[in-house]
Amino acid sequence: MKYLLDRIDEQILAELKANARISHADLSAKVNLSRNAVRVRIERLEREGFIKGYTIVTGDGRSKEHLTTALMFVYRHDRMRGGDVLQALRKIPEVVACDVMTGDFDLLVRVESAEADRIRQIWQQIAEMPGVRDTLTAFALSSVIRK
């Protein structure tokens, strides 16, 4: 039987999304449960798949405010056999997201760099990949929602 989230589980998840490093003591105070009850609920949320993992995003010590973001729409020669392009994209550290899309273009690649010229270099690298037919790049002017 699949476990259903209650209001407290949802509060715990919201608090962990806001600060994954919050202590069980601080979290228990926010949701009005004991530390042990919070720990048990977190373990259950992990076991049931509501929490799939924890991650850390490393940086170069600079503020996120100085990052330039570009969205690159990538058209491949062959959508079904374009895995080599995906493998190459995985190796570029500034590529922070890549989604396979339906419609006119194949991939939506999100690139973040402290230097706009580095984005140009990445664009050139992607455009020259053997499996890539064409690209379209748009720079983000600002980010208003980021989760």
Sequence and secondary structure as in RCSB ss.txt:
>XXXX:A:sequence
MKYLLDRIDEQILAELKANARISHADLSAKVNLSRNAVRVRIERLEREGFIKGYTIVTGDGRSKEHLTTALMFVY
RHDRMRGGDVLQALRKIPEVVACDVMTGDFDLLVRVESAEADRIRQIWQQIAEMPGVRDTLTAFALSSVIRK
>XXXX:A:secstr
      HHHHHHHHHHHH TT  HHHHHHHHTS HHHHHHHHHHHHHTTSS         SS GGG EEEEEEEE
ES STT HHHHHHHHT TTEEEEEE SSS SEEEEEEES HHHHHHHHHHHHTSTTEEEEEEEE S  S   
